[in-house]
């Protein structure tokens, strides 16, 4: 049954009696309202079907809102699983083994279940839980399972070992796998390409200084350089000797590891090694032989200083799980059991996620609370939650207020950090790294909730502080990056040493970040017209031009943080709508045509993870709820008049809804660096809710036009 409050609100809105205190989707995206004309309405014979569909969607929206309220955390956020990458948990297990950090037997069993659950039919394990097998993750998972107590005669472990042997043994693993094996004594350091800490002593103006790298890249290679330079390694024991025999098809002492330094198996070579990178590795190997002891010690002190700073300003969380593990290893090998190590291990627990079915995985961030909460707020407001679920919004508003970053980090430039004050992180304030699109979504959500309840709004002074920060992040090309404006040339990508991740060397401009920051700046321009007005106007002009330039010939935008063209196109369309584009804008027409060309017979859209790596649409046989929601939102906002296509998408979403008001998990739709998928648990709740709410609002407006006609 549709709640009476919802029916009353619908009547008031359609009759024009009530003036909503919060902005409905049609006012958030001006082009949406302009696109609705009497000629757009369905024929009279279709009205009954449309009314039935509208009523059904109203029920779906309210059930989803109830589910959203039920799943809210006590701190006002939404906290879901952010797992998927399969190299993370093995790294944690290796750290615990090396440091003798106790893992309870219950957790050990849960970790074993998690690793085995990702095993593919061929016996290997992929870069992410749904990916094709590769040596990097198969070898690390095998080692982790053995460290967790799995015996070598386990049938699934035998299958994994056979796959590893058939694909070249650890000698062909991507570099990250070899680094971790070195720490255990399962690979010698002579088989690694050099990672020199002395690079941190170079003049900062040099284009190859590591401070110019993307923050996630430099914060991984920072501790890696310490571990490499100190040749950190556990002394061999019986288990390590057994693993050497299990993993290699020839005696350990007879392997020429140095000859395999640059070897990467086809399964792991997702990103080709380019000539500049190979030449750089040779030059570093020669250079290392010439480095005096005193210079190395100075470099190690500088690296440790940077590591300790990162730990202190992130409350030991670090920017992400990989450098958190590597920083912890540095602390362990330098001062086993010391205070920095103990603090880091306690913080690492925030990265572990216990699933409902008895598995334990490691997440790609300490959490995604701010990101999820901002989107949950916007979807809920679009669905009328200001009337039906005010307490939920009050709590969510509190989370936004409590997790805006209030200060810059000390000595920021000395530690290669950008401004932070006024920003919002991906997770929480303790983490401390603000991100451009998280800041924009936090800012937008704060304005929406402040409009609804001005007496509880975040102070205007704090909101104003977000504006210069967003302006600061804009790249020279006009677009927006993630954490900091691009510091080095794109040519640095030719030095990418990972083998498995693309676009990791500098912070490029992204359609998603650009779109959401543009939307936030347009709102800031209206709300605070006296705040950096000239700079905001210029930034919007430059950003809009960049966003238009990124539209592909087929009408789509490529997504970099979601799979892939449904995600990127949703942001592209939303960004142009925020700038005032109308339904007759050629860019929006082409975007709609692109999406319609990929709609399935079932009314949904389904796009494979491999779309990101191949950089072209790769279809899947069945529609996906989240990707369908993105596509439907794009069609609605762009003013597309194919009402049948929208109706089929609405029916698809309504039919897929679960009895509890949510939607089932259908596979991962998050991505990073074009190759590794990651799970956003709450995408399957608030994006379908948002799409259905905006469609319902559009239908209400049509009903109003029919009535007035």
C-alpha angles and dihedrals in degrees: 000000000000110000112252090232090060093049090049092049090050091051093049092048095047092046093049093234095118122059104204117231090212125057116257118216092265091063094041089058109032094193090063094066094042090056095061112089131157089254089061094063123106121255117271091253088062096049096090092052091047092050091051091048091047091052091049091050090050088057091047092050093051093047089051091049090052089050091049090053092047093054097047115118121236090252089060097256136109113240120192142158113289098181135120109110108106100203094067104070094048089053090054092048091051090051092051091048094050094047096038088238106167121243113192117242090244090055091045091056091047091051092049090052090050094052094045091047089063095051111122126225090260091057100254133102127236133229085259131019094267099037133105117271119275135177097240094063098029092056094044092047091049092051092045092051091052091048088051090058104265111149119234092240092063105126094228091047090051089054090050092049091051091051091050092050092048092053101049108279122254088313087083098043119122113262097263090060092051092050092057093045089054091061090057096045091250093118129026122238091236086072094060129088108243121271103190122199089200089078087076089064094058119110108277092232092065112106091227096054108125090230086075093061125100107276096244090052098046094043090056097045091045096070091030088062091053093050091046096047094048092043089229108200142150118241111252118262135175094281092050091048089051091049091051089057094044097048102042129057094212135045112287094231092055097055117104095215094177089062089059095048094114097031116123120172119233090250090061101036098094091141117040119238106241128214095251089055093050091048091048091053091052091049092050091050090054092043093052092060089058099049113113119227094245092054091050091051090051090050092050091052090053092048092050090049090055092046092051091048092052090051093048097050094044097046087248092301093109120199094291146346098272097056090037089060093042093047088051090052090053090053091047096051092043099044114003111214093001126147096264089052094047092049092049094051092051090051091049090067087075088069095057119092124195111208126216091247096057104269130124121212136171118244128224092239135013085264141318096232101131093045093049094043094052092052092042089055094050094047091047093049090050088053095052098257090148086078103030103034109022095148091056090054092046090056092045090051088054091056091053091048095048097048105046109116109248103187143033117247114260118263089005098172092049089058097040093251127143126218115294107178113117095016133117125224129221091249121010143325093264089065089056104195110119119208127204099236094038088053091049094048091046090049094048093047091048091054092049093051092043090055089052097047110014092178091065097039121133106261113276091233091061093048091050089055089064093062100066089043092056089046091050092056097057112118123228089253090061098253130105127248128202114257105355139001116276110279103181139039122273087242087079087077087074086069093054103139100185102087091203108052127064129209096014101130103076136012104261128192114266131200091227096052092042094050097050095043090050089052090050093048092050089054091045090051090056097041099040105024091165095054112098088321098169093045092047093051092050093046091051092050093049093043093049091052091050092049092052091048090058095059108111124230091258091058098256135115119223115239119220101183100035137038098293147251094020087053097044093044092052089056093042092052094043092050093052091045090053088054090055102262113162131219090263092060107121091223092057093045091052091047091053092048090052092052095045090052089061101043112123126229088252089062095251137102124235125185128177125237088238088070086081096054096038091042092221134090111280110187127216121207098244134046121256121221098223096044089047090053091052091049093047092049089051093051093048095047095045091055094242110177099206093113093172091059091049092047091052090051090049091051090049092054094043094051093048094053114115123232090253090061096256132095128249124258107261104174136296121303100176121095140178131197090000096278113058121069121209134189125247101190098195097046087088091060111038101035096055088043090051094048094048091046093052091046090050091049089051091052091049089054091050090051089053090052091049091049094048090046 
